[in-house]
Amino acid sequence: MNIILDTHTLIWFFEGDANLSAKALQAIENTENKKYVSIASLWEMAIKISLGKLYLQKPLDIFLSDLIKSDIEVLQISIAHVLQVSQLEFFHKDPFDRIIVAQAITEQFWIVTKDPNFPLYHPFNVLW
């Protein structure tokens, strides 16, 4: 199964946060699953850190270094993803969430998220 991690899922996974569901943890740790995170999630983290709205256990550069060493691949934003955003209904106004949803739909990935708005998009598979 191909999965893409929402921003909070990525952070909770790397920080060992108890908010991460057992099902989500199992999917991320399953070596048979191909795992991705959107470059938009990393951008979102950088912005929130600079605004003082996000605090990580490690500095961002160390967090990103750990990510690069992991089996989670960073998914770049493509033209197809941008076009998919234009087709989405406005369940989210957050541009980061919208591009992650568009990437998941375009690439036919399951998304690992606790966000209650993500299941509103179709066709879409959410895992939590």
MMTF fields as JSON, N, C-alpha, C and O atoms, coordinates in Angstrom:
{
  "mmtfVersion": "1.0.0",
  "mmtfProducer": "UNKNOWN",
  "numBonds": 511,
  "numAtoms": 512,
  "numGroups": 128,
  "numChains": 1,
  "numModels": 1,
  "chainsPerModel": [1],
  "groupsPerChain": [128],
  "chainIdList": ["A"],
  "bondAtomList": [4, 2, 8, 6, 12, 10, 16, 14, 20, 18, 24, 22, 28, 26, 32, 30, 36, 34, 40, 38, 44, 42, 48, 46, 52, 50, 56, 54, 60, 58, 64, 62, 68, 66, 72, 70, 76, 74, 80, 78, 84, 82, 88, 86, 92, 90, 96, 94, 100, 98, 104, 102, 108, 106, 112, 110, 116, 114, 120, 118, 124, 122, 128, 126, 132, 130, 136, 134, 140, 138, 144, 142, 148, 146, 152, 150, 156, 154, 160, 158, 164, 162, 168, 166, 172, 170, 176, 174, 180, 178, 184, 182, 188, 186, 192, 190, 196, 194, 200, 198, 204, 202, 208, 206, 212, 210, 216, 214, 220, 218, 224, 222, 228, 226, 232, 230, 236, 234, 240, 238, 244, 242, 248, 246, 252, 250, 256, 254, 260, 258, 264, 262, 268, 266, 272, 270, 276, 274, 280, 278, 284, 282, 288, 286, 292, 290, 296, 294, 300, 298, 304, 302, 308, 306, 312, 310, 316, 314, 320, 318, 324, 322, 328, 326, 332, 330, 336, 334, 340, 338, 344, 342, 348, 346, 352, 350, 356, 354, 360, 358, 364, 362, 368, 366, 372, 370, 376, 374, 380, 378, 384, 382, 388, 386, 392, 390, 396, 394, 400, 398, 404, 402, 408, 406, 412, 410, 416, 414, 420, 418, 424, 422, 428, 426, 432, 430, 436, 434, 440, 438, 444, 442, 448, 446, 452, 450, 456, 454, 460, 458, 464, 462, 468, 466, 472, 470, 476, 474, 480, 478, 484, 482, 488, 486, 492, 490, 496, 494, 500, 498, 504, 502, 508, 506],
  "bondOrderList": [1, 1, 1, 1, 1, 1, 1, 1, 1, 1, 1, 1, 1, 1, 1, 1, 1, 1, 1, 1, 1, 1, 1, 1, 1, 1, 1, 1, 1, 1, 1, 1, 1, 1, 1, 1, 1, 1, 1, 1, 1, 1, 1, 1, 1, 1, 1, 1, 1, 1, 1, 1, 1, 1, 1, 1, 1, 1, 1, 1, 1, 1, 1, 1, 1, 1, 1, 1, 1, 1, 1, 1, 1, 1, 1, 1, 1, 1, 1, 1, 1, 1, 1, 1, 1, 1, 1, 1, 1, 1, 1, 1, 1, 1, 1, 1, 1, 1, 1, 1, 1, 1, 1, 1, 1, 1, 1, 1, 1, 1, 1, 1, 1, 1, 1, 1, 1, 1, 1, 1, 1, 1, 1, 1, 1, 1, 1],
  "groupList": [{"groupName": "MET", "atomNameList": ["N", "CA", "C", "O"], "elementList": ["N", "C", "C", "O"], "formalChargeList": [0, 0, 0, 0], "bondAtomList": [1, 0, 2, 1, 3, 2], "bondOrderList": [1, 1, 2], "singleLetterCode": "M", "chemCompType": "L-PEPTIDE LINKING"}, {"groupName": "ASN", "atomNameList": ["N", "CA", "C", "O"], "elementList": ["N", "C", "C", "O"], "formalChargeList": [0, 0, 0, 0], "bondAtomList": [1, 0, 2, 1, 3, 2], "bondOrderList": [1, 1, 2], "singleLetterCode": "N", "chemCompType": "L-PEPTIDE LINKING"}, {"groupName": "ILE", "atomNameList": ["N", "CA", "C", "O"], "elementList": ["N", "C", "C", "O"], "formalChargeList": [0, 0, 0, 0], "bondAtomList": [1, 0, 2, 1, 3, 2], "bondOrderList": [1, 1, 2], "singleLetterCode": "I", "chemCompType": "L-PEPTIDE LINKING"}, {"groupName": "LEU", "atomNameList": ["N", "CA", "C", "O"], "elementList": ["N", "C", "C", "O"], "formalChargeList": [0, 0, 0, 0], "bondAtomList": [1, 0, 2, 1, 3, 2], "bondOrderList": [1, 1, 2], "singleLetterCode": "L", "chemCompType": "L-PEPTIDE LINKING"}, {"groupName": "ASP", "atomNameList": ["N", "CA", "C", "O"], "elementList": ["N", "C", "C", "O"], "formalChargeList": [0, 0, 0, 0], "bondAtomList": [1, 0, 2, 1, 3, 2], "bondOrderList": [1, 1, 2], "singleLetterCode": "D", "chemCompType": "L-PEPTIDE LINKING"}, {"groupName": "THR", "atomNameList": ["N", "CA", "C", "O"], "elementList": ["N", "C", "C", "O"], "formalChargeList": [0, 0, 0, 0], "bondAtomList": [1, 0, 2, 1, 3, 2], "bondOrderList": [1, 1, 2], "singleLetterCode": "T", "chemCompType": "L-PEPTIDE LINKING"}, {"groupName": "HIS", "atomNameList": ["N", "CA", "C", "O"], "elementList": ["N", "C", "C", "O"], "formalChargeList": [0, 0, 0, 0], "bondAtomList": [1, 0, 2, 1, 3, 2], "bondOrderList": [1, 1, 2], "singleLetterCode": "H", "chemCompType": "L-PEPTIDE LINKING"}, {"groupName": "TRP", "atomNameList": ["N", "CA", "C", "O"], "elementList": ["N", "C", "C", "O"], "formalChargeList": [0, 0, 0, 0], "bondAtomList": [1, 0, 2, 1, 3, 2], "bondOrderList": [1, 1, 2], "singleLetterCode": "W", "chemCompType": "L-PEPTIDE LINKING"}, {"groupName": "PHE", "atomNameList": ["N", "CA", "C", "O"], "elementList": ["N", "C", "C", "O"], "formalChargeList": [0, 0, 0, 0], "bondAtomList": [1, 0, 2, 1, 3, 2], "bondOrderList": [1, 1, 2], "singleLetterCode": "F", "chemCompType": "L-PEPTIDE LINKING"}, {"groupName": "GLU", "atomNameList": ["N", "CA", "C", "O"], "elementList": ["N", "C", "C", "O"], "formalChargeList": [0, 0, 0, 0], "bondAtomList": [1, 0, 2, 1, 3, 2], "bondOrderList": [1, 1, 2], "singleLetterCode": "E", "chemCompType": "L-PEPTIDE LINKING"}, {"groupName": "GLY", "atomNameList": ["N", "CA", "C", "O"], "elementList": ["N", "C", "C", "O"], "formalChargeList": [0, 0, 0, 0], "bondAtomList": [1, 0, 2, 1, 3, 2], "bondOrderList": [1, 1, 2], "singleLetterCode": "G", "chemCompType": "PEPTIDE LINKING"}, {"groupName": "ALA", "atomNameList": ["N", "CA", "C", "O"], "elementList": ["N", "C", "C", "O"], "formalChargeList": [0, 0, 0, 0], "bondAtomList": [1, 0, 2, 1, 3, 2], "bondOrderList": [1, 1, 2], "singleLetterCode": "A", "chemCompType": "L-PEPTIDE LINKING"}, {"groupName": "SER", "atomNameList": ["N", "CA", "C", "O"], "elementList": ["N", "C", "C", "O"], "formalChargeList": [0, 0, 0, 0], "bondAtomList": [1, 0, 2, 1, 3, 2], "bondOrderList": [1, 1, 2], "singleLetterCode": "S", "chemCompType": "L-PEPTIDE LINKING"}, {"groupName": "LYS", "atomNameList": ["N", "CA", "C", "O"], "elementList": ["N", "C", "C", "O"], "formalChargeList": [0, 0, 0, 0], "bondAtomList": [1, 0, 2, 1, 3, 2], "bondOrderList": [1, 1, 2], "singleLetterCode": "K", "chemCompType": "L-PEPTIDE LINKING"}, {"groupName": "GLN", "atomNameList": ["N", "CA", "C", "O"], "elementList": ["N", "C", "C", "O"], "formalChargeList": [0, 0, 0, 0], "bondAtomList": [1, 0, 2, 1, 3, 2], "bondOrderList": [1, 1, 2], "singleLetterCode": "Q", "chemCompType": "L-PEPTIDE LINKING"}, {"groupName": "TYR", "atomNameList": ["N", "CA", "C", "O"], "elementList": ["N", "C", "C", "O"], "formalChargeList": [0, 0, 0, 0], "bondAtomList": [1, 0, 2, 1, 3, 2], "bondOrderList": [1, 1, 2], "singleLetterCode": "Y", "chemCompType": "L-PEPTIDE LINKING"}, {"groupName": "VAL", "atomNameList": ["N", "CA", "C", "O"], "elementList": ["N", "C", "C", "O"], "formalChargeList": [0, 0, 0, 0], "bondAtomList": [1, 0, 2, 1, 3, 2], "bondOrderList": [1, 1, 2], "singleLetterCode": "V", "chemCompType": "L-PEPTIDE LINKING"}, {"groupName": "PRO", "atomNameList": ["N", "CA", "C", "O"], "elementList": ["N", "C", "C", "O"], "formalChargeList": [0, 0, 0, 0], "bondAtomList": [1, 0, 2, 1, 3, 2], "bondOrderList": [1, 1, 2], "singleLetterCode": "P", "chemCompType": "L-PEPTIDE LINKING"}, {"groupName": "ARG", "atomNameList": ["N", "CA", "C", "O"], "elementList": ["N", "C", "C", "O"], "formalChargeList": [0, 0, 0, 0], "bondAtomList": [1, 0, 2, 1, 3, 2], "bondOrderList": [1, 1, 2], "singleLetterCode": "R", "chemCompType": "L-PEPTIDE LINKING"}],
  "groupTypeList": [0, 1, 2, 2, 3, 4, 5, 6, 5, 3, 2, 7, 8, 8, 9, 10, 4, 11, 1, 3, 12, 11, 13, 11, 3, 14, 11, 2, 9, 1, 5, 9, 1, 13, 13, 15, 16, 12, 2, 11, 12, 3, 7, 9, 0, 11, 2, 13, 2, 12, 3, 10, 13, 3, 15, 3, 14, 13, 17, 3, 4, 2, 8, 3, 12, 4, 3, 2, 13, 12, 4, 2, 9, 16, 3, 14, 2, 12, 2, 11, 6, 16, 3, 14, 16, 12, 14, 3, 9, 8, 8, 6, 13, 4, 17, 8, 4, 18, 2, 2, 16, 11, 14, 11, 2, 5, 9, 14, 8, 7, 2, 16, 5, 13, 4, 17, 1, 8, 17, 3, 15, 6, 17, 8, 1, 16, 3, 7],
  "groupIdList": [1, 2, 3, 4, 5, 6, 7, 8, 9, 10, 11, 12, 13, 14, 15, 16, 17, 18, 19, 20, 21, 22, 23, 24, 25, 26, 27, 28, 29, 30, 31, 32, 33, 34, 35, 36, 37, 38, 39, 40, 41, 42, 43, 44, 45, 46, 47, 48, 49, 50, 51, 52, 53, 54, 55, 56, 57, 58, 59, 60, 61, 62, 63, 64, 65, 66, 67, 68, 69, 70, 71, 72, 73, 74, 75, 76, 77, 78, 79, 80, 81, 82, 83, 84, 85, 86, 87, 88, 89, 90, 91, 92, 93, 94, 95, 96, 97, 98, 99, 100, 101, 102, 103, 104, 105, 106, 107, 108, 109, 110, 111, 112, 113, 114, 115, 116, 117, 118, 119, 120, 121, 122, 123, 124, 125, 126, 127, 128],
  "secStructList": [7, 3, 3, 3, 3, 7, 2, 2, 2, 2, 2, 2, 2, 2, 2, 6, 7, 6, 6, 1, 7, 2, 2, 2, 2, 2, 2, 2, 2, 7, 6, 6, 1, 3, 3, 3, 3, 3, 2, 2, 2, 2, 2, 2, 2, 2, 2, 2, 2, 2, 6, 6, 1, 7, 7, 7, 1, 1, 7, 2, 2, 2, 2, 2, 2, 2, 2, 2, 2, 1, 1, 3, 3, 3, 3, 7, 7, 7, 2, 2, 2, 2, 2, 2, 2, 6, 6, 7, 7, 1, 1, 7, 7, 7, 2, 2, 2, 2, 2, 2, 2, 2, 2, 2, 2, 2, 2, 6, 7, 3, 3, 3, 7, 7, 7, 6, 6, 4, 4, 4, 1, 1, 1, 7, 3, 3, 3, 7],
  "xCoordList": [0.853, 0.0, 0.899, 1.922, 0.517, 1.211, 0.468, -0.747, 1.21, 0.584, 1.329, 2.54, 0.566, 1.158, 0.761, -0.401, 1.729, 1.495, 1.114, 1.766, 0.06, -0.289, 0.792, 1.552, 0.859, 1.93, 1.955, 3.013, 0.803, 0.788, 1.178, 1.812, 0.808, 1.15, 2.661, 3.223, 3.311, 4.765, 5.435, 6.326, 4.996, 5.588, 5.36, 6.295, 4.134, 3.828, 4.616, 5.049, 4.808, 5.584, 7.033, 7.572, 7.656, 9.065, 9.295, 10.375, 8.286, 8.448, 7.88, 7.902, 7.373, 6.84, 5.641, 5.446, 4.842, 3.69, 2.565, 2.239, 1.978, 0.89, -0.394, -1.309, -0.479, -1.653, -1.737, -2.809, -0.632, -0.621, -1.373, -1.047, -2.367, -3.165, -2.329, -1.334, -2.747, -2.051, -2.119, -1.153, -3.251, -3.421, -2.475, -1.877, -2.348, -1.443, 0.0, 0.76, 0.372, 1.732, 2.058, 3.149, 1.119, 1.317, 1.527, 2.396, 0.746, 0.88, 2.23, 2.849, 2.686, 3.97, 5.13, 6.106, 5.024, 6.11, 6.121, 7.105, 5.052, 4.977, 5.94, 5.756, 6.95, 7.991, 7.468, 8.128, 6.308, 5.727, 5.037, 4.789, 4.726, 4.086, 5.141, 6.196, 4.835, 5.683, 5.156, 3.969, 6.048, 5.631, 6.141, 7.272, 5.27, 5.59, 5.153, 4.277, 5.782, 5.327, 5.459, 6.424, 4.5, 4.522, 5.573, 5.766, 6.247, 7.149, 6.367, 6.945, 5.064, 4.217, 4.165, 4.079, 4.217, 4.235, 5.493, 5.449, 6.607, 7.877, 7.878, 8.392, 7.305, 7.164, 6.252, 6.554, 5.141, 4.21, 4.915, 4.742, 5.7, 6.431, 7.383, 7.44, 8.122, 9.076, 8.368, 8.845, 7.237, 6.478, 5.976, 6.119, 5.387, 4.838, 5.934, 5.712, 7.094, 8.217, 8.637, 8.855, 8.752, 9.181, 8.166, 8.534, 6.89, 5.837, 5.668, 4.893, 6.394, 6.268, 5.022, 4.576, 4.441, 3.227, 3.507, 2.598, 4.767, 5.148, 6.501, 7.437, 6.585, 7.826, 8.111, 7.282, 9.273, 9.687, 10.654, 11.266, 10.779, 11.728, 13.169, 14.06, 13.39, 14.718, 14.646, 13.561, 15.771, 15.758, 15.297, 15.47, 14.715, 14.16, 15.213, 14.903, 16.436, 17.45, 17.758, 18.016, 17.733, 17.956, 16.744, 16.896, 15.534, 14.306, 14.343, 14.057, 14.696, 14.733, 15.845, 15.678, 16.951, 18.033, 17.563, 17.843, 16.853, 16.29, 15.287, 15.239, 14.489, 13.513, 14.221, 13.822, 15.25, 15.986, 16.595, 16.681, 17.012, 17.614, 16.567, 16.913, 15.306, 14.228, 13.785, 14.322, 12.796, 12.25, 11.02, 10.235, 10.867, 9.764, 10.303, 11.252, 9.682, 10.13, 9.39, 8.186, 10.111, 9.5, 8.897, 9.595, 7.595, 6.87, 6.819, 6.269, 7.4, 7.392, 5.996, 5.191, 5.737, 4.455, 4.586, 5.476, 3.689, 3.716, 2.571, 1.677, 2.623, 1.538, 0.224, -0.821, 0.258, -0.959, -1.563, -2.785, -0.721, -1.215, -1.884, -2.943, -1.26, -1.816, -3.171, -4.117, -3.269, -4.539, -5.615, -6.781, -5.233, -6.194, -6.733, -7.91, -5.89, -6.344, -7.496, -8.447, -7.423, -8.474, -9.809, -10.849, -9.781, -10.998, -11.604, -12.704, -10.892, -11.348, -12.445, -12.437, -13.387, -14.354, -13.638, -12.524, -14.27, -13.615, -13.987, -14.578, -13.632, -13.771, -12.648, -12.783, -11.552, -10.397, -10.065, -10.09, -9.76, -9.223, -7.712, -7.033, -7.191, -5.757, -5.047, -5.296, -4.17, -3.52, -2.633, -2.484, -2.049, -1.214, -2.068, -1.698, -3.198, -4.093, -4.617, -4.714, -4.953, -5.504, -4.494, -4.87, -3.233, -2.259, -1.97, -1.74, -1.976, -1.774, -2.92, -2.69, -4.141, -5.299, -5.161, -5.378, -4.804, -4.652, -3.573, -3.74, -2.486, -1.429, -1.928, -1.671, -2.634, -3.144, -4.125, -4.076, -5.0, -5.968, -5.245, -5.49, -4.369, -3.649, -2.817, -2.813, -2.114, -1.199, -1.894, -1.282, -3.176, -3.968, -3.332, -3.208, -2.934, -2.349, -3.44, -4.433, -3.248, -4.003, -3.347, -2.128, -4.142, -3.565, -3.73, -4.798, -2.66, -2.672, -2.846, -1.92, -4.051, -4.391, -5.506, -6.349, -5.48, -6.565, -7.586, -8.658, -7.262, -8.101, -9.478, -9.567, -10.55, -11.896, -12.425, -13.413, -11.794, -12.257, -11.746, -12.358, -10.644, -10.073, -11.016, -11.078, -11.749, -12.655, -13.788, -14.467, -14.002, -15.057, -14.732, -15.63, -13.459, -13.034, -13.213, -12.982, -13.632, -13.816, -13.179, -13.203, -12.618, -12.351, -11.116, -10.111, -11.202, -10.154, -10.185, -11.254, -9.021, -8.926, -8.117, -6.968, -8.727, -8.086, -7.839, -8.685, -6.68, -6.317, -6.014, -5.189, -6.679, -6.36, -6.74, -6.565],
  "yCoordList": [-1.177, 0.0, 1.24, 1.272, 2.237, 3.528, 4.473, 4.638, 5.1, 6.016, 7.341, 7.402, 8.401, 9.722, 10.2, 10.103, 10.711, 11.153, 12.626, 13.453, 12.944, 14.335, 14.927, 14.187, 16.236, 16.9, 16.476, 16.127, 16.502, 16.125, 14.658, 14.303, 13.819, 12.4, 12.22, 11.456, 12.912, 12.849, 13.276, 12.596, 14.396, 14.913, 13.931, 13.601, 13.463, 12.542, 11.248, 10.684, 10.772, 9.551, 9.757, 8.956, 10.814, 11.05, 11.4, 11.15, 11.978, 12.36, 11.327, 11.538, 10.212, 9.164, 9.614, 9.173, 10.484, 11.067, 10.05, 9.338, 9.99, 9.049, 9.378, 8.555, 10.56, 10.911, 10.106, 10.018, 9.52, 8.703, 7.403, 6.689, 7.101, 5.894, 4.642, 4.674, 3.548, 2.261, 1.828, 1.284, 2.066, 1.702, 2.513, 1.976, 3.804, 4.665, 4.221, 4.104, 3.977, 3.525, 2.225, 2.067, 1.304, 0.017, 0.21, -0.431, 1.081, 1.329, 1.951, 1.6, 2.878, 3.543, 2.568, 2.591, 1.729, 0.794, -0.436, -1.175, -0.665, -1.818, -1.603, -0.693, -2.436, -2.284, -2.577, -2.238, -3.192, -3.459, -2.225, -2.156, -1.252, -0.023, 0.963, 1.117, 1.63, 2.706, 3.99, 4.299, 4.734, 5.894, 7.2, 7.285, 8.212, 9.521, 10.618, 10.42, 11.763, 12.99, 14.085, 14.109, 14.973, 16.052, 17.087, 17.391, 17.621, 18.75, 19.909, 20.728, 19.979, 21.017, 20.888, 21.894, 19.656, 19.459, 20.044, 20.641, 19.871, 20.39, 21.914, 22.569, 22.467, 23.916, 24.444, 25.453, 23.751, 24.134, 24.144, 25.074, 23.116, 23.042, 24.226, 24.847, 24.538, 25.65, 26.968, 27.773, 27.186, 28.419, 28.493, 29.52, 27.391, 27.4, 27.558, 28.195, 26.993, 27.175, 28.642, 29.214, 29.247, 30.653, 31.598, 32.673, 31.204, 32.021, 31.726, 32.393, 30.724, 30.346, 29.537, 29.48, 28.899, 28.095, 26.601, 25.808, 26.21, 24.804, 24.689, 25.425, 23.757, 23.477, 21.987, 21.152, 21.67, 20.282, 19.92, 20.791, 18.616, 18.155, 18.401, 18.555, 18.435, 18.669, 19.872, 20.221, 20.51, 21.584, 21.031, 19.847, 21.892, 21.465, 20.791, 19.798, 21.289, 20.678, 19.242, 18.393, 18.964, 17.593, 16.727, 15.582, 17.275, 16.569, 16.156, 15.008, 17.1, 16.825, 15.839, 15.014, 15.917, 14.953, 13.549, 12.589, 13.433, 12.134, 11.636, 10.443, 12.548, 12.183, 11.63, 10.597, 12.304, 11.881, 10.488, 9.703, 10.193, 8.888, 7.783, 6.601, 8.151, 7.174, 6.606, 6.96, 5.723, 5.16, 5.933, 5.426, 7.149, 8.01, 8.94, 9.692, 8.874, 9.664, 10.997, 11.054, 12.058, 13.379, 13.479, 13.317, 13.747, 13.86, 15.324, 16.169, 15.608, 16.968, 17.285, 16.384, 18.542, 18.978, 19.036, 19.697, 18.339, 18.296, 19.132, 19.581, 19.326, 20.022, 19.269, 19.893, 17.954, 17.145, 17.393, 17.44, 17.552, 17.836, 19.205, 19.367, 20.185, 21.539, 21.534, 22.169, 20.826, 20.741, 20.066, 20.459, 19.058, 18.37, 19.321, 19.244, 20.215, 21.199, 22.012, 22.322, 22.36, 23.182, 22.447, 23.071, 21.129, 20.32, 20.016, 19.469, 20.367, 20.018, 20.956, 22.153, 20.385, 21.207, 21.875, 21.484, 22.881, 23.635, 23.125, 23.847, 21.871, 21.347, 21.901, 21.996, 22.262, 22.87, 24.165, 24.218, 25.185, 26.393, 26.428, 27.229, 25.567, 25.488, 24.982, 23.856, 25.791, 25.378, 24.137, 23.36, 23.944, 22.768, 21.499, 20.508, 21.537, 20.376, 20.093, 18.935, 21.139, 20.956, 20.3, 19.44, 20.688, 20.063, 18.63, 17.774, 18.345, 16.973, 16.087, 14.966, 16.579, 15.837, 15.615, 14.506, 16.658, 16.546, 15.527, 14.754, 15.526, 14.553, 13.129, 12.224, 12.943, 11.609, 11.117, 9.951, 11.98, 11.595, 11.286, 10.25, 12.171, 12.0, 10.727, 9.985, 10.481, 9.334, 8.051, 6.983, 8.167, 7.043, 6.462, 5.247, 7.371, 6.995, 6.992, 7.71, 6.19, 6.317, 7.464, 7.628, 8.25, 9.299, 8.934, 8.502, 9.115, 8.809, 10.139, 10.947, 10.353, 11.625, 11.445, 10.556, 12.313, 12.373, 13.455, 13.539, 14.257, 15.383, 14.887, 14.089, 15.341, 14.859, 15.348, 14.809, 16.349, 16.861, 16.06, 16.08, 15.363, 14.641, 13.585, 13.447, 12.836, 11.821, 12.408, 11.663, 13.709, 14.333, 14.357, 14.476, 14.246, 14.25, 12.862, 11.844, 12.846, 11.564, 11.647, 12.736, 10.608, 9.322, 9.448, 10.035, 8.906, 9.161, 8.108, 7.731, 7.639, 6.648, 7.211, 7.619, 7.229, 7.746, 6.601, 5.726, 6.623, 5.615, 6.325, 7.238, 5.909, 6.416, 5.363, 5.558],
  "zCoordList": [0.0, 0.0, 0.0, 0.683, -0.754, -0.761, 0.161, 0.049, 1.084, 2.036, 2.041, 1.832, 2.287, 2.471, 3.861, 4.256, 4.59, 5.959, 5.974, 5.337, 6.7, 6.931, 7.842, 8.467, 7.914, 8.662, 10.126, 10.649, 10.793, 12.213, 12.394, 13.388, 11.452, 11.526, 11.476, 12.26, 10.57, 10.454, 11.765, 12.272, 12.291, 13.535, 14.675, 15.405, 14.836, 15.927, 15.799, 16.803, 14.568, 14.354, 14.789, 15.554, 14.312, 14.629, 16.092, 16.628, 16.742, 18.134, 19.106, 20.319, 18.578, 19.444, 20.249, 21.382, 19.674, 20.356, 20.494, 19.545, 21.681, 21.967, 21.203, 21.164, 20.598, 19.795, 18.509, 17.909, 18.076, 16.865, 17.15, 18.099, 16.338, 16.573, 16.327, 15.603, 16.938, 16.757, 15.294, 14.759, 14.655, 13.243, 12.349, 11.417, 12.644, 11.881, 12.082, 11.12, 13.319, 13.618, 12.905, 12.358, 12.911, 12.243, 10.741, 10.149, 10.129, 8.69, 8.356, 7.352, 9.2, 8.961, 9.168, 8.418, 10.168, 10.465, 9.564, 9.544, 8.824, 7.929, 6.764, 5.956, 6.686, 5.656, 4.246, 3.264, 4.137, 2.817, 2.242, 1.038, 3.099, 2.635, 2.157, 2.772, 1.045, 0.543, 1.167, 1.063, 1.816, 2.598, 1.986, 1.509, 2.014, 1.459, 2.428, 3.27, 2.281, 2.923, 1.87, 1.106, 1.836, 0.859, 1.233, 2.41, 0.23, 0.451, 1.082, 1.796, 0.824, 1.421, 2.94, 3.643, 3.453, 4.907, 5.523, 6.598, 4.841, 5.356, 5.31, 6.216, 4.262, 4.139, 5.257, 5.895, 5.478, 6.544, 7.902, 8.69, 8.166, 9.431, 9.579, 10.64, 8.533, 8.576, 8.864, 9.664, 8.216, 8.435, 9.88, 10.543, 10.358, 11.718, 12.774, 13.803, 12.532, 13.454, 13.473, 14.541, 12.298, 12.23, 12.866, 13.341, 12.878, 13.502, 14.991, 15.677, 15.486, 16.893, 17.185, 18.331, 16.149, 16.319, 16.379, 16.623, 16.158, 16.2, 16.875, 16.561, 17.803, 18.507, 18.383, 18.744, 17.877, 17.731, 18.854, 19.471, 19.107, 20.109, 19.675, 20.51, 18.359, 17.781, 16.855, 16.389, 16.58, 15.579, 14.227, 13.941, 13.408, 12.122, 11.25, 10.591, 11.223, 10.367, 10.784, 9.93, 12.079, 12.568, 12.231, 11.803, 12.424, 12.073, 10.599, 10.26, 9.733, 8.289, 7.936, 7.039, 8.619, 8.405, 8.768, 8.05, 9.881, 10.285, 9.25, 8.95, 8.708, 7.681, 6.445, 5.907, 6.005, 4.813, 5.01, 4.066, 6.231, 6.54, 6.673, 6.668, 6.792, 6.983, 5.632, 4.582, 5.69, 4.445, 3.956, 3.155, 4.443, 4.006, 2.924, 3.147, 1.751, 0.609, 0.57, 0.821, 0.256, 0.112, -1.286, -2.288, -1.34, -2.605, -3.03, -2.325, -4.189, -4.733, -5.302, -5.539, -5.507, -6.07, -7.589, -8.124, -8.27, -9.732, -10.317, -9.598, -11.619, -12.326, -12.144, -11.959, -12.193, -12.0, -10.621, -10.477, -9.616, -8.261, -8.215, -7.609, -8.857, -8.899, -9.608, -9.141, -10.724, -11.441, -10.592, -10.643, -9.816, -8.949, -7.882, -7.529, -7.362, -6.378, -6.945, -6.228, -8.222, -8.837, -8.935, -9.143, -8.788, -8.864, -7.489, -7.401, -6.429, -5.081, -4.592, -4.878, -3.85, -3.141, -1.973, -1.623, -1.366, -0.301, 1.092, 1.895, 1.362, 2.722, 3.594, 4.814, 2.96, 3.622, 2.895, 1.666, 3.643, 3.024, 3.185, 2.544, 4.034, 4.28, 3.024, 2.594, 2.431, 1.183, 1.346, 0.403, 2.521, 2.75, 2.725, 2.096, 3.407, 3.411, 2.009, 1.601, 1.279, -0.067, -1.011, -1.808, -0.937, -1.834, -1.403, -2.257, -0.104, 0.357, -0.123, -0.576, -0.028, -0.53, -2.037, -2.525, -2.763, -4.222, -4.584, -5.527, -3.849, -4.107, -3.853, -4.646, -2.755, -2.424, -3.488, -3.879, -3.951, -4.983, -6.296, -6.914, -6.714, -7.983, -7.995, -8.977, -6.9, -6.826, -6.355, -6.324, -5.988, -5.465, -4.195, -4.038, -3.297, -2.011, -0.944, -1.056, 0.072, 1.307, 2.076, 2.023, 2.783, 3.612, 5.072, 5.507, 5.815, 7.245, 7.972, 8.049, 8.503, 9.148, 10.162, 10.047, 11.153, 12.139, 11.751, 12.35, 10.776, 10.356, 9.916, 8.983, 10.565, 10.229, 8.88, 8.383, 8.283, 6.99, 5.8, 4.733, 5.969, 4.834, 4.254, 3.032, 5.077, 4.495, 3.644, 2.938, 3.697, 2.903, 1.413, 0.579, 1.083, -0.318, -0.926, -0.273, -2.199, -2.897, -4.273, -4.846, -4.851, -4.205, -3.327, -3.727, -2.159, -1.19, -0.098, 0.383, 0.286, 1.351, 2.512, 2.343, 3.682, 4.885, 5.846, 6.03, 6.447, 7.428, 8.733, 8.771, 9.804, 11.131, 12.127, 13.33]
}
